[in-house]
Amino acid sequence: MKDVQKKLLTISKTLSSLVKQVENMAAAIEKGSGKAAPAKKAKAAVKKTKAKAKKAKAAVKKTKAAPRKTKAAPKKKAAKKTAKKAAPAAAKKKSAAAAATMLDNIFGMISRSRNGITVDRIKKRTGLQARQVSNALYKLTKKGKIETLSRGVYIKKKK
């Protein structure tokens, strides 16, 4: 963090020196030639470099101010961060577990049946809709866990 602050500080200093150089050049051009058009361009360049210098200084101030905020209440922020991280992680685990349990339940029913099990029986036992059962059976066949005995009848794949 300190390295970044140092770099930003050096950049802001160089930008400030460039602004001064541009202003000097603009003044020299105005004195030497008396043309209005180049002076306008020089003034526009000065404005742009001043804006960049202000942005760099603001960035330096932000990086300096950031550590002060974290030093004021590190325990509260750490607790909030862990709570925020724990909540999505728990939700992901629950959703992953729910999806896995549906497949596990269907695979368990198929592996327990000796002569295979029909889609209709799986729908009745699980309470799932036909599309959900169909998707689960598709996933299990793609994983190589089950195979089709006949149309609508599935058995556990023998290894």
N, C-alpha and C positions, 0 to 999 in steps of 0.2 A: 504494500500500500504506500509506503514511504517512497519507494522508487517511482511509482506513478505520480505522486505529488511533486517529486523533484523534476520529473520530465515535463509535467504540465507547467511548472513554474518557469523552467528554462524556455519553454515554447512561448509562454506569455511575455517573457522578457524580450525574446527575439522579435516577436510581433510588435511590441512597443517600439523597439529600436527601428524596425522597418517603417512603422508609421511616421516616426520622426524624419527618417530619410526621405520618404515620399513627400512629406510636407515641405521639407527644405527644397526638394527638386521642383515642386509645384511653384514655390515662391520664386525660385531662380528662373523658371520658365516665364512666369508672369512679368518679372522685371526685364528679362532679356528680350522677349519677343513681343509682348503686347497683344498677341492674338488671344481671342476669347475661347475658341474651341479647344485647344490643348489644355487650357486651364480647367475647363469643365471636366475633361477626362481625368485630369490629375486629381481634382476634388472628389470625383466619383471613386477613384482608386483609394484615396485617403479614407473615405467613408467605409469602404469595404474592409480595409485593413483594421480600422478602428473597431468595426463590428466583430471581426475575428478576434481581436485582442480582448474585447469585453467578454466574448464567449469563453475564451481560454481562462480569463480571470475568474469567471463564474464557476467554471469547472474546478479550478483550484480551490475556491471557497467551499464548494460542495464536498470535495474530498476531505478537506480539513474539518468541515462541520460533521461529517458522517461519523468519525470515531467518537466525537463528543456525545452524540446521541446514544451510541451503543454502550458507552461507559456508564451512562446514567442509570439504565435499568437492564442489565444483561440477563438477570434471572427470569424476568417476566417474558422477555422476548424469546428466550430459549424454551421456556415452557409453552409459549404459544406456537412456536415452530414445531416442536415435537407433537403437540396436539393436532396441529394442522396436517402434519405428515402422517400421523397415526390414523386419522380419520379416512383419508383416501386409501391408504394401504389396507385398512380393515375392509373398506367397501370393495376393493379389488379382490381381496381374499374371499369375501362372501360371494361375490358374483362368480368368481372362478370355481369356488366350491359348489355353488348351486348348479353350474353347467356340468361340472364333473360328476356330481351325484346323479343327475338325470341319466347321463351315459352309463355310469356305474350301475344304477338300478336296472336299467334295461339290459346291460351286459350280464348282470347277475341273474336276472330272470332267464335269459337265453342259456346261460351256462348250467343252470340248475335243471332245465328241462331235458329229458332224455331223448325224446323224439322230435325236438324242436318246438318252437312257439310261434303262434300266428300274430299278425299285426293287430287283429281285433282283440285278442287276449291281452296283449301289451297295453293297448288303449284302455281297456277296462281296469286293469290292475293299477296303472299309473295315473289315470285320469287325464292324460294328455290328449291333445287333438291329433288328428291323423297326420297333419303336416309336421308336427313336432316329432312324432314317432318316426316318420319317414326320414326326416333329417338325421335323427339319432342313429337309425339303422344305416344310413348312408355313411356317416362318419365312422361307425364301427367297422363297416366293410372296407372302407379305405384304409383304416389302421391295420386291417388284417386280423381282427379279433373274431369276426363272425363270417359265415358264408350262407348262401341261400340254398336250402334243401329243395324247395319247390316254390312256386309263386306264392309269396306272402308267408312263407314258413322259413324261419331262420334257426341255425344251430351254431354252437361254438366251433370255431375252426380248430381242427386237430393239427398239432404241430408235428 
